[in-house]
Each structure stands twice: as structure tokens, then as C-alpha cells.
């Protein structure tokens, strides 16, 4: 018998315990081309909040009463596929449960990098790829640019900081609280803004970047996006990855300085990491080189036990994570 989390009701605001239910499910016998995977690590990510609403999006909403899904790392324990054998560690999307039967084609064998397997759910997985391609492909960041990144202590933001520094850019990060700000500085950020301080963000960014910013990597929306638009240089680029400020409230960002988009010829582009999956080899090559040179650091916040998955997810919205938020089974 396998345990899986399901959505019991559609949350209003930050999801509560009663919005989730841990249920028992039966796994079917293996068919040809399938594998049975015992999950070892589960990922929780901000985008999952949108899937808890019954609205159309780029990812279908979770269905009430059905097992939820998300990124996971597991061990193949049974296989009817030539490509995978028992003992192989794989990444797949049948998370929020302790085991799964999936097509072998839906499981990616972990790349041969000298890192723990859970790293491929964080800075060497989807969040890392989001950071890498959002910064370099969408934001078109180049050596000498000044880059502003919000949520710089998170899995995506901390990767943006390090990739930007490795590529010769000046980095301004935003994080909440003195501990997180100190860590972002340790990662190499030239300046760090504590968004929980009393100073308005638009004023703090103006002080940190008196000549303006070339690129903004947005994980937050809200006042961070307003400040970035206010201080973007002519032809500045804004890569919109997420807007965690509004995921639980539904409140739109104000776009208080939107008129500057016209006069400064700003480029604002949203993106989804799946747009760049065909360039995954480039990402692993580049990140592998940074790892080998000792120029890349990872951080994880780990909740123990599948029972803690909803609590880990809620922690994303209350600032409990530094680096990648994970659940260890």
C-alpha cells in the first residue's frame, strides 16, 4: 500500500491542514515499459499553489481526491524497461507520495555529477535551470550588467546570484531578515536589500543601484517588480519567473511605474522552464564546471517524513526555507 497526498478542498489564502488528506492507494502491476519507484525525496515549489485553484493554466489543476504530483527523486525497485534497472536513481513527477508506478520514459536517470541525489530537485534541477535560462536566455544578461534578483535566498534566486557572479555581473539581491541577507552576501552578491526592513523597496533599490539595473529576475512580483521598473536602465530586461506575493492573495501587482516601460523601452518577458528542456545538456555542462571549480554552493531546508509535506509547502510562503525546500522520506 502506498501513501499519497490529495487535495481535500481548494484553499483560500495559505493552504491549511484541512485542505489536504493523506490517503492509501494501490499501485498496479507493472506493464511492459514501466518501473516501480520508491521515492526518497519530494519537492515542494511555489507554482504548486496555482494548481490548487480550479483555473486554466500552463499546468492542469490538482483534482480533488486524486493523488497530487510534483518533482521527486526515487530509486527504481522493479523494472520492465531495458533503459532502467533496480537500484537506478531517477527524477520524475510522481511526487507527493512514497512510491509510484510510471512509464520509464517519464523517469530521468540522474546525471553523473558528484552531488547528492536531492540536488537534482534544487539548484541542479528545475529551480537551477529556471535560474540559468531565465537569467541568460530571457534576461539576456551579459558580463558587466547589474542584475537585481528577488527572493535571492531561495532555490532559484540563490542560483541566479551565483551564476551572475560567475559570468562577471554585479548582483543586488533581496532577501528577508538578517540571516538570509548574510547568506546571500556569502554567495557573492555585491549588495543585499532586506525587504523586511522599514525602508521602502523602491528607495532601497535606488540607493543600491544609483545608476540603475540592466536585468531584473522576478520571483516575487508586487513591490519588487515596481521597484525594478522604477530603476531599470533604458532597454532593461525583466525576466518574470514567479509572483509569490500574489499566489495566496490573488492581489495584482500595482505596476505603479508602468509608464517607464514605454519611455525606457523595457522588455518584460514571462517564461516557463519547460521552454528550455531541450538545452538541459548545456545547463548540466555549465553547472558541472562551476561545481568542479568550487564556485557553486547549495543549501537545503529539509522536512522529515511524508507527513510533513503540507507543512513544508506552507513554509515556502512564510520564509522558512533557505535554498531548496525538500521533504525526505
Buried (B, 14 or more C-beta within 10 A) or exposed (E): EBBBBBBBEBBEEBBEEEBBBBBEBEBEEBEEEBBBBBBBBBBBBBBBBBBBBEEEEEEEBBEBEEBBBBBBBBBBEBBBBEEBEEEBBBBBBBBBBBBBBBEBEBBBBBBEBEBEBBBBBBBBBBBBBBBBBBBBBBBBBEEEBBBBBBBBBBBBBBBBBBBBBBBEBBBBBBBBBEEBBEBBBEBBBBBBBBBEEEEEBBEBBBEBBEEBBBBBBBBBBBBBBBBBBBBBBEEBBBBBBBBBBBBBEEEEBEBBBBEBBEEBEBBBEBBBBEEBEEEBEBBBEBBBEBBEEEEBBBBBBBBEEBEBBBBBBBBBBEBEBBBBBBBBB
